[in-house]
Amino acid sequence: MKSGTDYERIGLRVGFEIHQELDTHKLFCRCPSRLRDEVPDLQVRRKLRPTQSELGEVDRAALAEAIKGKAFSYQVYFDSVCLVELDEEPPHPVNEEALDVALQVALLLNAKPVDEVHVMRKTVIDGSNTCGFQRTMLVATDGSLEVNGRRINIPTICLEEDAARKVGENAEVVHYRLDRLGIPLIEIATGPDFSDPETPAKAALYLGQLLRATGKVKRGIGTIRQDINISVAQGARQEIKGVQELGLISTVIEREVQRQLALLEIRDELRRRGAGPVEKNLIDATEIFSKTSSRVIQKALASGGLVLALKLAKFAGLLGREIQPGRRFGTELSDRAKIYGGVGGLFHTDELPGYGITAEEVDRLRQRLGAGEMDAVVLVADVKERATAALEAVLQRANEALVGVPEETRRALEDGNTEFMRPLPGASRMYPETDIPPIPITAARIRRIRSRLPETPEKICARLVESYHLSQELAERLSLSENLKIFEELVASTGADPTLIAATLEGTIISLRREGVKVELITSEVLRDLFSSVAKGDLAKAMEDLSRAVSLEPGAAYTYVLRGDLYWEMGDLESARRDYAKALELSPEYHEALKRKRRLEDKGTGHDRKA
């Protein structure tokens, strides 16, 4: 996304949902919430189908999943999966400990607990829940938090069961492992109150620390996930699923803005060209490619397949237009073809000739379909059933382009881009759970929970400033950090300067961890020895420890930065400069090393090394 984007002008609106696993037994049975990687004890194969809601409606997202026609294979461990997860017996009473944690979080967010908790069923037909729905319950409403001086609304706080985890998929079957199914999840939903890409990440960081303050949440990749809702003026709400890294939130928002603006430009261009709805006229073009050099088409034809083609009138040049870095509008069509047709992909004339397809074959294809210079052609090579379903999905997506941005549920990719999963769910997916009675939330229960509330990040920050004389900025960072506990332990056990400890934890190690660099060698024991030596004035011993770490992992830039910091503390600025330069040689974009090197160049003397 280009810098300087006027997000207010384009009408950006962002809200998100945080889903945090709790460290208790499962929500509707006594099975432990433990994930496994061993060979499963049992596999069960099933198919699901959509049903009507109480209003007689079928949810569009559920229907879209059913069209795929896939079966589901469920992997079972006897010590962490029971008949509840297999949907062979009714759910047990709600896990009261998990409900208490959810109420605790609600009170920390100034929300109003409901008088009575009702368990609801939310239709899920992608196979991730064996029963075809997810059980969820509203715990509190009307909460809020403050970020950058702004009030952010928290309309709902829910407690729900986590889904099974996908471990594999092919054209016919999706494989799930049931050890995760049923683990309690707290869901915190914000209002669409954000209008820039950066503030949502700060809010998510705050909420993550608030959840950790309960002492009852799981830690590690996959235990906390963010779903982000994004729209721009004239665009449409997109639900981006599964953003696991806080550092990716801003990138996902920026790139979704880019995508929606590009789709609106494509819509406007189609209107200028006078494009109308794409006609459903699938043409068998197999004969044109009977002697093709394209290996993809050769393989399909050898397997009894054919080549089907579809003309997209007035779409020439638009399928190759970039909508996100490395993704084009043709990629959007391909996503639909893959999901609904089960094909490996498609070709379109904006990228042809190429991939073994010659200019002569393209000319013959255009003539066969009556495609002019302003028209594009899409072709799929596969068995007739899959090729037909794929092009029908392409036709639908092309017609949606005439309107603008379709409402979708999309999957976050590792680079911050997104891809289509299914249409956005409608309101008809929720209905009451009949196997669990309502749970009254008594005033006595709320008083008991309120009396045991943990410190909020604001109170932690104030205490860090008062007790350890940290700067306000450093205290705010530490109050929201997973390093808070080790910081207080190191201050108490080593006697080293609190600011030095905090700056090292937050200004050096944490930045590398967020960049994906391994920092396992700098364990709490190593840090304890290091700062103990510093506190005693034995910097030579500290240097020895860090030099050993450098020798164990010579390619790790962070060890040179840590050692450079100690050289600086010793007054050996030349050695510090040399180590920062080495860190930048190993990792040219390493911000902390660059920042320290520049401070050395600007100041040149003294011990003023502030992270």
C-alpha positions, 0 to 999 in steps of 0.5 A: 500500500502506498504511504500517505493514504488518506484513510479518512477520505476513503472511509476505512472502517476496521473492527476485530475479534480476538479469540483466546484459548483458555488453559482449562479442560474442554468447555462441554466435557472433562477432556484435557485441552492438550494438542497431540502430534502422534499417530491418532488412535482412531479415524472417523469419516463423515459428510455434513449437509446444510439444514434450514434454520428455525426461520426456514432459511439456509445460511449462504456460507453453509450452502457454499461449503456444501457445494464443494461436496467434500467428506471429512475425516476426524482423527481421535486420541482416546485420552483427549477426545470423547463422545461429545467431540464425536457428536455421539452424546449430548454436551456436558454442563458448561465448564464453570471455571472457563465461564468465570474467566470470561466474566473476569475479562468482561469486568476488566473491560467495564462490560455488563455481564448478562443476567442469564447465559444461553448457549447458542448453536452457530452453523458451521458446515466446513467440517471443523465441528463434527455436529455441523455447528459451534456452541457459543454463549454471550457473556457480557455486552457494552464494554470498552477500552481506551487506545491512543486517547480514544474510546473503543467499544466492545459490544460483545464478549462471548465464550465458545468452543474452539474448532477442530484443527485441519491437518490435511486436505485433498480434492475429496476429503478434509482431515481434521484432528479433534484434540482442539475441538471443544477447548474454551475460547473467549471471543472479544469483539470490538466495534468498527471504531478504527480508521487506520491500520496501526491502532487495531494492532495496539488495541489487540496488544492491550487485549492480549495482555489483559487476557494474560493477566488472568493467568488462565490463557494458553500461550504460543502460536495458534492459541490466540487469533484475530479475525479482522473486519475491514471495509472502505466507502463503496466497498464491502465488509470483509472478514479476514480469518486467522491473523495470528501475528500482531505484527501482521495486523497493520499489513493485512489492513493496508493490503485489504484496502489496496484490494478493495480500491483496486476492485472498485477501479475495475468496476468503474472501468467495466462500467466505462466500457459498457460491460454487462453480465457475463453469459453462461456459455461454456465452450469445449475447446479441447480440439484447439489444444490437442497438440499443445506443449502445455504440460498442464493441459497435456496431463488433463487430456491424458487423464480423460479431461477436456478444455472448457473456455468462457468469454468475459466480454470487456474484461481484457487487461483487467484480469492481469491488474494487480490488486495486492502485491503478487496477486491479480484480479485473475487470482481472485477468479482462480481462487473461486475455481479452485474452491468450487471446482476442485481444479488446480488453477486456470489460464486467462488471455491476459497472461497468454501466450505462455506456460506452453500455450502458443500465440496461434492457440490463443488466436484460434481460441479467441476465434472459437469464442468470438472474443474481440480485442476488449474481451478476455477468455478463461480456460480450465483443463480438467474432467468435465464435472470439475471444469464446469463447476470451476468456470461457473464459479468464475462466471459468478465472480466476474459478474460480482466485479460489475457491482464492486466488492463482494462480501467475503470471508477471507483467509490471512496469508503469511505475507499479509495478503488474503484469499477467498474462503467463502461468502460472508455468513448471514444472520440465519446461522444462529439458533438455540442449543436445546441440550443445555439449560440457561445459566443464571449469573448471580450478583454473588458470583460477580462480587466474588470475581470482582474481588479477585481481579488482576492488575490492568495494564494501566495499573502495571504501568503506574507501578513500574514507573513508581517502583522501578523509575522507568520512563513512561514510554518504557513502562507502557511497553513493558506493561503490555509485554510478555517479558513483564514477569522475567523483568521483575524476576531479574530485577529482584535476583540480580540487582542490576539497573531496572532500566538496563534490564527493561531496555534489553528485554524490550529494545533488543530481544523482543524486536528480534523475536517479532522478526522471527529470529531464534532467541532461545539461546538467551534463556532466563538463566543466561540473562540472570547470569549476565545481569548479575555480572553487570550488577557486580561490575564484572563486565568481563564475565558478562562479555565472556557469557555473551561471547560464548553465545555468539560462538554457539550461534555466530549468525545471530545478529541479536547476540552482537547487539547485546554484546555491543550494548555491554561494550557501550556500558564498559565505555569501549565504544569502538568495540560496540560500534564494531558489533553493531556493524556486524549485526547489520552485516548479518541483518541489514534491516535490523532496526535496533542495531541501526538505531544504536549505530546512529546514536554512536555516530551522533553522540560519540561518547558517554553512556547514554544508551537508551533503547 
